[in-house]
């Protein structure tokens, strides 16, 4: 999630009355990885995600996401994609998020094990939404995560 979050940052999370929504940063107890991960929700159930790995453009329901927060060199590495989702005609990866799930990606796109690799994340694996970040070892201090 660099440059949004950093190693040793402390986070305040909550799941109280939480409904997953696009753009939220969440802590996930991934059954696929058997580990907790922190990712950003890109799409929720019923939405369609299209990713052009050559241009690093992500669309949800046809609209390009404004992702000024991502760390990327202008393209996404192919190793982070499951080829089953590649559409040879449109030359993009296409995902339709099933009911009860979301599609998550890390902000450091070329170094993120996320839904491109592990698949859709069931809502019940979300531990909570990140509300605040306490920065470790820098002058930024407390930051609200939006």
C-alpha positions in Angstrom: 0.0 0.0 0.0 3.0 2.3 -0.2 2.9 5.4 -0.5 -0.4 5.4 1.3 0.6 3.2 4.3 4.1 2.2 5.5 5.6 -0.6 7.5 5.1 -0.2 11.2 2.2 2.4 10.8 -0.5 1.8 13.4 -4.1 1.7 12.2 -7.5 2.3 13.7 -10.1 0.1 12.0 -13.8 -0.4 12.5 -16.4 -2.8 11.1 -19.3 -1.3 13.2 -22.3 -0.8 10.8 -19.9 -1.1 7.9 -21.0 -1.7 4.3 -18.0 -2.1 1.9 -17.7 0.6 -0.7 -15.4 1.6 -3.5 -12.3 3.4 -2.4 -12.3 2.2 1.2 -9.0 0.8 2.6 -9.7 -2.4 4.4 -8.0 -5.1 6.5 -8.8 -8.5 5.1 -8.4 -11.9 6.7 -7.6 -13.7 3.5 -8.5 -17.4 3.4 -6.5 -17.8 0.2 -3.3 -16.4 1.6 -4.0 -17.5 5.2 -2.9 -14.1 6.3 -4.2 -10.5 6.9 -3.7 -8.0 4.2 -4.5 -4.3 3.7 -5.9 -3.3 0.3 -8.2 -0.7 -1.3 -11.7 -1.7 -2.5 -11.8 -1.1 -6.3 -15.3 -2.5 -6.9 -18.1 -4.1 -5.0 -20.7 -6.8 -5.9 -22.3 -6.4 -9.2 -19.7 -4.1 -10.7 -17.4 -4.8 -13.7 -13.7 -4.1 -13.5 -11.5 -3.7 -16.6 -7.7 -3.4 -16.2 -5.4 -2.4 -19.1 -2.1 -3.6 -17.7 -0.1 -1.9 -20.5 -1.4 1.6 -19.6 -2.2 1.0 -15.9 -5.8 2.2 -16.5 -8.5 0.7 -14.3 -12.2 1.1 -15.1 -15.2 0.3 -13.1 -18.5 0.0 -15.0 -16.8 1.7 -17.9 -15.6 4.8 -15.9 -11.8 5.3 -15.5 -10.8 5.5 -11.9 -8.9 8.6 -10.8 -6.1 6.9 -8.9 -3.6 9.6 -8.0 -2.7 7.6 -4.9 -1.2 4.6 -6.7 2.5 3.9 -7.0 3.1 2.7 -10.5 5.5 3.3 -13.4 2.9 3.5 -16.1 2.1 -0.2 -16.6 1.3 -3.2 -14.4 3.5 -6.3 -14.4 1.8 -9.3 -16.1 2.8 -11.6 -13.2 0.0 -10.0 -11.1 -2.8 -11.2 -13.3 -4.7 -14.5 -13.7 -4.8 -15.2 -17.5 -8.3 -16.6 -17.2 -9.6 -13.1 -17.0 -7.8 -11.8 -20.1 -10.0 -10.8 -23.0 -7.9 -11.1 -26.2 -10.3 -9.0 -28.3 -10.3 -5.9 -26.0 -6.7 -6.7 -24.7 -7.8 -6.0 -21.1 -8.5 -8.1 -18.0 -12.2 -8.2 -17.2 -13.8 -9.1 -13.8 -17.4 -9.2 -12.8 -17.6 -9.0 -9.0 -20.0 -11.7 -7.6 -22.6 -11.1 -4.9 -21.2 -10.9 -1.4 -17.7 -10.0 -2.6 -15.4 -7.1 -3.6 -12.4 -6.6 -5.8 -9.3 -5.2 -4.0 -6.0 -3.9 -5.2 -2.9 -2.5 -3.4 -1.8 1.0 -4.0 1.7 -0.2 -4.9 0.4 -2.0 -8.0 3.5 -3.7 -9.2 4.2 -5.2 -5.8 0.7 -6.2 -4.6 -0.8 -9.6 -4.1 -4.5 -8.6 -4.5 -7.7 -9.7 -6.3 -5.7 -10.0 -9.6 -4.0 -13.0 -8.0 -6.2 -14.2 -5.1 -9.6 -13.5 -6.7 -12.6 -11.8 -5.2 -12.7 -11.1 -1.5 -15.8 -12.2 0.4 -17.3 -9.5 2.5 -17.1 -11.7 5.6 -13.3 -11.8 5.3 -13.2 -8.0 5.8 -12.0 -7.3 9.4 -12.7 -3.6 9.1 -12.2 -0.3 7.3 -9.1 1.8 8.1 -10.3 5.0 9.7 -7.0 6.5 10.9 -3.2 5.9 10.4 -0.6 6.7 13.1 2.6 7.1 11.1 5.7 5.3 12.5 9.0 7.1 12.5 8.2 10.1 10.4 6.8 13.6 10.9 3.4 13.0 9.4 1.8 11.9 12.6 -1.9 11.1 12.6 -3.6 10.9 9.2 -7.3 10.3 8.4 -7.6 7.7 5.7 -10.3 8.6 3.1 
